[in-house]
Amino acid sequence: MATTNPLQFMQQVRAEVAKIVWPTRREVVMTTIMVFIMAALTAVFFSLVDVVIRLGLQTVFNTF
């Protein structure tokens, strides 16, 4: 592997950083809101599954 001197390395890093497309403020806000919504929906789903399983087990144990 060829070694580059620090100056060339920094130039390459700057060139790569210039290629980055940064998200707009609106995109960041919308993505954050979507993450919170999906987290809330997932929490509700697993809470409901937990309740159903608990009721099912209670029913099974109470019949025996």
N, CA, C and O atoms as CSV, one atom per row, in Angstrom:
chain,resi,resn,atom,element,x,y,z
A,1,MET,N,N,0.844,-1.170,0.000
A,1,MET,CA,C,0.000,0.000,0.000
A,1,MET,C,C,0.896,1.241,0.000
A,1,MET,O,O,1.829,1.352,0.796
A,2,ALA,N,N,0.595,2.165,-0.903
A,2,ALA,CA,C,1.406,3.372,-1.012
A,2,ALA,C,C,1.055,4.341,0.117
A,2,ALA,O,O,-0.098,4.451,0.533
A,3,THR,N,N,2.068,5.025,0.591
A,3,THR,CA,C,1.832,6.015,1.640
A,3,THR,C,C,1.748,7.393,1.008
A,3,THR,O,O,2.450,7.690,0.041
A,4,THR,N,N,0.888,8.225,1.558
A,4,THR,CA,C,0.772,9.601,1.089
A,4,THR,C,C,1.247,10.519,2.199
A,4,THR,O,O,1.157,10.202,3.385
A,5,ASN,N,N,1.747,11.645,1.783
A,5,ASN,CA,C,2.198,12.575,2.807
A,5,ASN,C,C,0.985,13.267,3.432
A,5,ASN,O,O,-0.101,13.223,2.853
A,6,PRO,N,N,1.135,13.891,4.570
A,6,PRO,CA,C,0.001,14.501,5.272
A,6,PRO,C,C,-0.722,15.571,4.452
A,6,PRO,O,O,-1.940,15.708,4.562
A,7,LEU,N,N,-0.004,16.313,3.648
A,7,LEU,CA,C,-0.643,17.358,2.838
A,7,LEU,C,C,-1.582,16.740,1.805
A,7,LEU,O,O,-2.709,17.205,1.635
A,8,GLN,N,N,-1.131,15.711,1.126
A,8,GLN,CA,C,-1.988,15.033,0.157
A,8,GLN,C,C,-3.193,14.397,0.845
A,8,GLN,O,O,-4.309,14.438,0.328
A,9,PHE,N,N,-2.958,13.822,1.991
A,9,PHE,CA,C,-4.050,13.204,2.743
A,9,PHE,C,C,-5.123,14.237,3.081
A,9,PHE,O,O,-6.312,13.983,2.887
A,10,MET,N,N,-4.713,15.388,3.579
A,10,MET,CA,C,-5.676,16.435,3.932
A,10,MET,C,C,-6.428,16.931,2.700
A,10,MET,O,O,-7.621,17.225,2.781
A,11,GLN,N,N,-5.744,17.027,1.561
A,11,GLN,CA,C,-6.419,17.434,0.329
A,11,GLN,C,C,-7.459,16.397,-0.086
A,11,GLN,O,O,-8.547,16.751,-0.539
A,12,GLN,N,N,-7.130,15.141,0.067
A,12,GLN,CA,C,-8.074,14.084,-0.271
A,12,GLN,C,C,-9.276,14.081,0.675
A,12,GLN,O,O,-10.412,13.853,0.259
A,13,VAL,N,N,-9.004,14.335,1.937
A,13,VAL,CA,C,-10.093,14.398,2.913
A,13,VAL,C,C,-11.020,15.556,2.586
A,13,VAL,O,O,-12.240,15.401,2.627
A,14,ARG,N,N,-10.464,16.703,2.265
A,14,ARG,CA,C,-11.298,17.859,1.919
A,14,ARG,C,C,-12.115,17.586,0.671
A,14,ARG,O,O,-13.279,17.980,0.597
A,15,ALA,N,N,-11.526,16.917,-0.311
A,15,ALA,CA,C,-12.247,16.588,-1.539
A,15,ALA,C,C,-13.415,15.652,-1.243
A,15,ALA,O,O,-14.496,15.814,-1.810
A,16,GLU,N,N,-13.209,14.682,-0.368
A,16,GLU,CA,C,-14.285,13.747,-0.020
A,16,GLU,C,C,-15.380,14.432,0.788
A,16,GLU,O,O,-16.565,14.175,0.574
A,17,VAL,N,N,-14.990,15.302,1.712
A,17,VAL,CA,C,-15.983,16.015,2.527
A,17,VAL,C,C,-16.828,16.928,1.637
A,17,VAL,O,O,-18.013,17.129,1.907
A,18,ALA,N,N,-16.233,17.478,0.588
A,18,ALA,CA,C,-16.977,18.353,-0.317
A,18,ALA,C,C,-18.062,17.589,-1.077
A,18,ALA,O,O,-19.017,18.198,-1.560
A,19,LYS,N,N,-17.930,16.284,-1.189
A,19,LYS,CA,C,-18.910,15.462,-1.905
A,19,LYS,C,C,-20.139,15.136,-1.066
A,19,LYS,O,O,-21.149,14.677,-1.599
A,20,ILE,N,N,-20.062,15.367,0.223
A,20,ILE,CA,C,-21.164,15.018,1.117
A,20,ILE,C,C,-22.354,15.929,0.849
A,20,ILE,O,O,-22.211,17.144,0.715
A,21,VAL,N,N,-23.542,15.309,0.774
A,21,VAL,CA,C,-24.775,16.074,0.631
A,21,VAL,C,C,-25.431,16.111,2.003
A,21,VAL,O,O,-25.960,15.102,2.470
A,22,TRP,N,N,-25.398,17.257,2.640
A,22,TRP,CA,C,-25.939,17.391,3.987
A,22,TRP,C,C,-27.444,17.569,3.926
A,22,TRP,O,O,-27.937,18.266,3.040
A,23,PRO,N,N,-28.194,16.957,4.847
A,23,PRO,CA,C,-29.653,17.116,4.836
A,23,PRO,C,C,-30.047,18.524,5.264
A,23,PRO,O,O,-29.342,19.195,6.018
A,24,THR,N,N,-31.206,18.945,4.749
A,24,THR,CA,C,-31.722,20.252,5.143
A,24,THR,C,C,-32.333,20.152,6.540
A,24,THR,O,O,-32.558,19.056,7.053
A,25,ARG,N,N,-32.591,21.274,7.128
A,25,ARG,CA,C,-33.195,21.294,8.466
A,25,ARG,C,C,-34.558,20.612,8.442
A,25,ARG,O,O,-34.905,19.881,9.370
A,26,ARG,N,N,-35.328,20.847,7.390
A,26,ARG,CA,C,-36.658,20.243,7.262
A,26,ARG,C,C,-36.546,18.718,7.188
A,26,ARG,O,O,-37.337,18.014,7.817
A,27,GLU,N,N,-35.587,18.204,6.438
A,27,GLU,CA,C,-35.397,16.763,6.333
A,27,GLU,C,C,-35.039,16.152,7.687
A,27,GLU,O,O,-35.530,15.080,8.040
A,28,VAL,N,N,-34.196,16.829,8.430
A,28,VAL,CA,C,-33.806,16.324,9.752
A,28,VAL,C,C,-35.009,16.305,10.689
A,28,VAL,O,O,-35.209,15.336,11.421
A,29,VAL,N,N,-35.803,17.360,10.673
A,29,VAL,CA,C,-36.977,17.433,11.546
A,29,VAL,C,C,-37.982,16.345,11.171
A,29,VAL,O,O,-38.517,15.666,12.047
A,30,MET,N,N,-38.238,16.179,9.875
A,30,MET,CA,C,-39.201,15.171,9.432
A,30,MET,C,C,-38.728,13.758,9.784
A,30,MET,O,O,-39.525,12.924,10.213
A,31,THR,N,N,-37.454,13.496,9.606
A,31,THR,CA,C,-36.915,12.182,9.940
A,31,THR,C,C,-37.005,11.920,11.441
A,31,THR,O,O,-37.337,10.813,11.863
A,32,THR,N,N,-36.712,12.928,12.237
A,32,THR,CA,C,-36.796,12.789,13.694
A,32,THR,C,C,-38.231,12.506,14.127
A,32,THR,O,O,-38.467,11.656,14.985
A,33,ILE,N,N,-39.181,13.211,13.539
A,33,ILE,CA,C,-40.592,12.988,13.873
A,33,ILE,C,C,-41.003,11.565,13.493
A,33,ILE,O,O,-41.706,10.896,14.249
A,34,MET,N,N,-40.565,11.109,12.328
A,34,MET,CA,C,-40.900,9.756,11.892
A,34,MET,C,C,-40.312,8.705,12.836
A,34,MET,O,O,-40.955,7.693,13.114
A,35,VAL,N,N,-39.107,8.938,13.324
A,35,VAL,CA,C,-38.490,7.998,14.267
A,35,VAL,C,C,-39.302,7.937,15.561
A,35,VAL,O,O,-39.534,6.850,16.090
A,36,PHE,N,N,-39.731,9.079,16.072
A,36,PHE,CA,C,-40.527,9.090,17.295
A,36,PHE,C,C,-41.872,8.395,17.089
A,36,PHE,O,O,-42.333,7.662,17.963
A,37,ILE,N,N,-42.502,8.624,15.931
A,37,ILE,CA,C,-43.779,7.975,15.638
A,37,ILE,C,C,-43.607,6.462,15.565
A,37,ILE,O,O,-44.397,5.714,16.141
A,38,MET,N,N,-42.577,6.018,14.858
A,38,MET,CA,C,-42.351,4.574,14.729
A,38,MET,C,C,-42.012,3.947,16.087
A,38,MET,O,O,-42.440,2.828,16.370
A,39,ALA,N,N,-41.260,4.642,16.916
A,39,ALA,CA,C,-40.942,4.129,18.249
A,39,ALA,C,C,-42.214,4.014,19.094
A,39,ALA,O,O,-42.388,3.035,19.820
A,40,ALA,N,N,-43.092,5.000,19.003
A,40,ALA,CA,C,-44.342,4.960,19.761
A,40,ALA,C,C,-45.232,3.821,19.272
A,40,ALA,O,O,-45.822,3.106,20.081
A,41,LEU,N,N,-45.333,3.648,17.952
A,41,LEU,CA,C,-46.154,2.564,17.413
A,41,LEU,C,C,-45.597,1.198,17.816
A,41,LEU,O,O,-46.354,0.281,18.135
A,42,THR,N,N,-44.291,1.070,17.799
A,42,THR,CA,C,-43.668,-0.185,18.207
A,42,THR,C,C,-43.931,-0.461,19.681
A,42,THR,O,O,-44.215,-1.600,20.052
A,43,ALA,N,N,-43.842,0.551,20.518
A,43,ALA,CA,C,-44.109,0.383,21.949
A,43,ALA,C,C,-45.552,-0.035,22.182
A,43,ALA,O,O,-45.816,-0.913,23.003
A,44,VAL,N,N,-46.483,0.578,21.474
A,44,VAL,CA,C,-47.898,0.215,21.627
A,44,VAL,C,C,-48.122,-1.221,21.166
A,44,VAL,O,O,-48.812,-1.987,21.838
A,45,PHE,N,N,-47.544,-1.589,20.027
A,45,PHE,CA,C,-47.698,-2.947,19.507
A,45,PHE,C,C,-47.209,-3.986,20.511
A,45,PHE,O,O,-47.927,-4.937,20.820
A,46,PHE,N,N,-45.996,-3.811,21.020
A,46,PHE,CA,C,-45.453,-4.796,21.937
A,46,PHE,C,C,-46.179,-4.786,23.279
A,46,PHE,O,O,-46.245,-5.818,23.947
A,47,SER,N,N,-46.717,-3.657,23.680
A,47,SER,CA,C,-47.532,-3.617,24.906
A,47,SER,C,C,-48.803,-4.439,24.718
A,47,SER,O,O,-49.203,-5.187,25.610
A,48,LEU,N,N,-49.437,-4.296,23.554
A,48,LEU,CA,C,-50.645,-5.070,23.281
A,48,LEU,C,C,-50.335,-6.564,23.197
A,48,LEU,O,O,-51.099,-7.380,23.713
A,49,VAL,N,N,-49.240,-6.925,22.562
A,49,VAL,CA,C,-48.846,-8.335,22.487
A,49,VAL,C,C,-48.607,-8.867,23.897
A,49,VAL,O,O,-49.012,-9.987,24.209
A,50,ASP,N,N,-47.964,-8.089,24.740
A,50,ASP,CA,C,-47.696,-8.500,26.118
A,50,ASP,C,C,-49.004,-8.737,26.870
A,50,ASP,O,O,-49.136,-9.724,27.592
A,51,VAL,N,N,-49.962,-7.841,26.702
A,51,VAL,CA,C,-51.242,-7.980,27.387
A,51,VAL,C,C,-51.957,-9.242,26.911
A,51,VAL,O,O,-52.506,-9.987,27.723
A,52,VAL,N,N,-51.954,-9.483,25.609
A,52,VAL,CA,C,-52.624,-10.668,25.064
A,52,VAL,C,C,-51.974,-11.941,25.589
A,52,VAL,O,O,-52.673,-12.872,25.990
A,53,ILE,N,N,-50.666,-11.993,25.592
A,53,ILE,CA,C,-49.967,-13.178,26.096
A,53,ILE,C,C,-50.246,-13.374,27.588
A,53,ILE,O,O,-50.476,-14.496,28.040
A,54,ARG,N,N,-50.224,-12.277,28.345
A,54,ARG,CA,C,-50.489,-12.389,29.789
A,54,ARG,C,C,-51.900,-12.902,30.050
A,54,ARG,O,O,-52.096,-13.765,30.905
A,55,LEU,N,N,-52.890,-12.374,29.316
A,55,LEU,CA,C,-54.265,-12.836,29.498
A,55,LEU,C,C,-54.404,-14.300,29.093
A,55,LEU,O,O,-55.115,-15.064,29.745
A,56,GLY,N,N,-53.728,-14.685,28.020
A,56,GLY,CA,C,-53.779,-16.082,27.593
A,56,GLY,C,C,-53.184,-17.011,28.627
A,56,GLY,O,O,-53.752,-18.064,28.915
A,57,LEU,N,N,-52.051,-16.639,29.190
A,57,LEU,CA,C,-51.427,-17.474,30.221
A,57,LEU,C,C,-52.270,-17.529,31.488
A,57,LEU,O,O,-52.378,-18.583,32.115
A,58,GLN,N,N,-52.870,-16.403,31.871
A,58,GLN,CA,C,-53.723,-16.395,33.056
A,58,GLN,C,C,-54.917,-17.316,32.843
A,58,GLN,O,O,-55.325,-18.034,33.756
A,59,THR,N,N,-55.475,-17.296,31.641
A,59,THR,CA,C,-56.612,-18.160,31.336
A,59,THR,C,C,-56.213,-19.634,31.422
A,59,THR,O,O,-56.936,-20.452,31.990
A,60,VAL,N,N,-55.050,-19.958,30.851
A,60,VAL,CA,C,-54.562,-21.343,30.887
A,60,VAL,C,C,-54.316,-21.794,32.317
A,60,VAL,O,O,-54.717,-22.892,32.704
A,61,PHE,N,N,-53.654,-20.943,33.106
A,61,PHE,CA,C,-53.324,-21.328,34.484
A,61,PHE,C,C,-54.557,-21.405,35.369
A,61,PHE,O,O,-54.606,-22.230,36.281
A,62,ASN,N,N,-55.546,-20.570,35.123
A,62,ASN,CA,C,-56.765,-20.586,35.948
A,62,ASN,C,C,-57.646,-21.789,35.629
A,62,ASN,O,O,-58.420,-22.222,36.483
A,63,THR,N,N,-57.546,-22.339,34.418
A,63,THR,CA,C,-58.372,-23.500,34.087
A,63,THR,C,C,-57.816,-24.774,34.692
A,63,THR,O,O,-58.556,-25.748,34.837
A,64,PHE,N,N,-56.544,-24.804,35.049
A,64,PHE,CA,C,-55.939,-26.010,35.614
A,64,PHE,C,C,-55.859,-25.920,37.088
A,64,PHE,O,O,-55.377,-26.848,37.738
